[in-house]
């Protein structure tokens, strides 16, 4: 769906059961803060908020008009976020080993997450019979379906809702800009330090903290790299790097994203949804 391009040299370029479920959900939510101990004092963002923040132009406060990938990328982020929080999972493997894109998304717990978009998606998944695959859910949540009875699953105004959440967290501001024929609400970055922290985390994961094996990479960082690639905003992560580090980061990213999702999902417990989302975008 998206491609990474090598930058030219600068010189050339210019109940009990419910209680048990609740305890498991709470443990899954706590794991989110424990996976990144270095970030424990920073603002906690969802994967979708991080993808949008990566895609936003800092001063202008909107994403590129030419980016037609970010909408589906954000929906993939919702599925991964729900899986990491222990709310959904892929159907278990049986004797008839199905590929990632053939396995259905199953409800694991309907306990609220406290996030409006996540909980809205959770209600859709709970109410759907029979269960759907990851690729189908991305299409349904984006509104890319010819079935009029399925349009109810489309999540509307996702970017604006995420932007407002980032405003509430003190990372974005709100302004009105005039574009000749219409006015548009924009959300320029007001907390540059938080965005730089996010960029450094991703850059470090491909440079100073490179682990060489996807299964050894911290799951949320792995998920964010997959989603940034699928949303066509990964280039923004590398833009500030010197040429030698840029080339190294791009090459390592290619190595990471060109692995076989089926093989990696079998190796890493708890990362199946991440690889299923990558497989869905590789196919589209």
N, C-alpha and C positions, 0 to 999 in steps of 0.2 A: 504494500500500500504506500509506503514511504521509502525514501532512499536517503542514505547519508552521502554527502558529496565531499570530496577532498578539497580543502581550501587552497587556492593558489598562493604562492609566496607573496608577501606583502609588497615586495618590489614590483611584482607583476600586476597586482590588483589595485593599487591606489586603496399445686399439691406436693408430695414427696418428689414425684417425677418432675413437677414444675420447679420445685426447689432445686433439685439436682441440675435441671437445665439452666436455671438462673445462676447457680454457682459456676457452671461450666462457661456460661456466657460472660460472667464477670471476670473469670480467669482469662478468657480470650481477650477481653477488653484491656485487662491489665497488662497482658503480654505486649500490647501495642506500645506502651510506654517503656517496657523493659528491653525491647529489641534495639532501641537507640539510646543507650544510657548517656551518651554525650549530649543528646538533645533534650534531656529531661527538664531543663530550665527554660526551654523555648516553647513557643506557642504550638499546641498540638493541632495539626492540620490533617484533613482526610486526604486520600490519594487524589480525589477529584479536585480539591482545592489546590493541591500542589501542581497538578497538571495545568490548571487554568492560570495559576501564578506564573508558571514557566512560559506560557503562551502569550501573556499580556505584554504589550509595549509599555514600558515603565511610565513615560511621560504622557503618552496619548491615552492610555487606559482602556485599550480594546485589543482584541486579537486580530491577526491579519485577515483581511477580507478574502484572501485567496486560500485560506486554510479550510478545506472541506473535510478534514479528517478528525478534527478535535471533538465534534459532536459524538461520533461513535466511540472515540477514545475515552471520553468521559463516562459513557455508559459501561464500557469495559471496566473502568475504574470502580464503578459502583459494585459490580459483581465481585471483583477481587476484594474490595473493602469488606463486603458482607462475609466473604469466605474467611478472611483473616480474623474477623470478629466472631467466628463460630456460628453464624446464622444460616449459611447455606453450604452445600458441598456437592461434588459430582457423585453420581450414583456409583456404588462400590463395584470393583471389578469382580467378575464371575468367571466361570470356566470358559464362557464365550467372551474372550477379551475384546472389548470394544475400544475403538480409538477415542481420543479425547473429544473430538467433535461429534461423536455419536452418543456420548454419555449425557444423561439428563441432569439438569440442575435440581437438586432436592432440598427441601426445607429442612434445616437441622434444628432451628429454634426460632420462634416468632417473637422473642423478647425484644422490646423496643431498643433501639440504639441511641436514641436521643437526637439523631440527625434526620431532618425531614425527608431528604431525598432517599436515604437508605431505608427508612421505614416505609415510605411509599412503595418502593420497589419490593420490599419484603412482603407487603400486603398483596401485591400482584402475583408474586411467586407462590404464595400460600393459596391464593384463590384459583390457580390455574391447574386444570386437569384435562388431559394428561400433562405430565411435566414436559418442559421444553429444553433444548440444548443451549449451550453458551452462545453459539452464533445466532440462534433464533432470538434469544433474549436481547442481545445487542441490537438486532434489527427491530424488535418490537418496542424497546425502550426509546429508540431513535425515531420511530414512526415510519420505518422503511418496510411497509407491508402493504400488499394489495387486498388483504382481507379487512373489510370495513368493521367487522366484529372485533378485530384485534387492535384497532386504533385507540381503544380505551387504555392500553398499556403504555402509550407514549408519554414520556416525561417531558413536560413543557417548561420553557424558560429556564433550562438548567444552568446555562452560563450566568444569567442574571441572578439567579438564586444563590449560586456559588459565590458570585462577586459580592452580594450583600452579606453573606456569611463572613467573607474576608474583611468587609468594612467593619462589621461588628467586632472582629478580632483585632482591629486596629492596623491592618496591613494595607488596605486600600482606602482611597478616599472616593468621593462622588462629585462629579462635575457634569455640566451640560456643554456639549459642543455642537456647533452649527456646521452641517455638511451641505451647504447651498440649498438643497431641496427639503431638508429635514433636520430636526434636532435629535441628538442622541445622548443618552445618559452614558457617561464613561466613568471608569474607575482606575485612575492613575495610582501607581504604587506610592504609598505614604510612609511605609516602613521598609526602607531599602535594605536595612540590616537583615531583616527576616528573609528577604528574597536572596540576598547574598549567602546567607547560611545554607539555604536550600541548594543553591548552585554549587557551593563548596562541597556539600555532602555528596552530590552526584559526581563532581569532578574527582574528589578524593577516592571514591569507590572504584574509579577507572584508572587512577594513577597511584597515589601513595598507599592506598589500602586495597589494591587489586589482589584478588584471591585466586584468579585463574580458573576456578571451577564454579559454575553457577550455583551448585548445591551448597557451596560454602558461603555464598553471599547472603547478607541480611535480607530477609524476605521483602520487607517494605521497600528497600532500595532497589532490589531486583524488579519488583512490581512497577516502581516508578520509572525505571529505565525502559521497561517494556511499553508502558503506557505513553511515555514521552515520545518514543519512537512511533507508536501507532497513531498518536495525535499530531505527528509532524511538528513537534516543538523541541526535539532533542538538539537540533543545531544551536538553539539559544543557550543551551548549557555550555557549549564549547566555544562560543563566540569570543570570550575574553581571554582564552588561553593563548600562550605563545605558540608559534608554529610547530615546534618540535613536540610540545605536549598535546597540541591539537591533533596532530597526526597519530600519536600514540593512543589517545583517547578514542578517536574514530575507529582505528584498527581493532582495538579491544572491544568496542561496542559491536562492531560487525561480527567478531568472533562469538560474542555473547548471543546475539540475536539470530545467528545462522545455525545454531545447534538444532538438533532434532527435539522438538517439544515432547514427543512421546517418550523418548529415552530419558530426558531430564525429569519428566513428571514421575517416572518410575523410580528415580534415584532419590528425589527429595520429598520427604513427607511434609505435608502441609502446604505445598506449592503447586498442587495440581491445577487450581483455578488460574494461577498466573500463566502457566504454560498453555492451558486451554484457550485463554484469551489471545495469547500470541498466535496460536495455531489458527484461531478464527480470523485474525487480521491478515495472516499470511495467505489464507485461502481467498479472502475477499479482493 
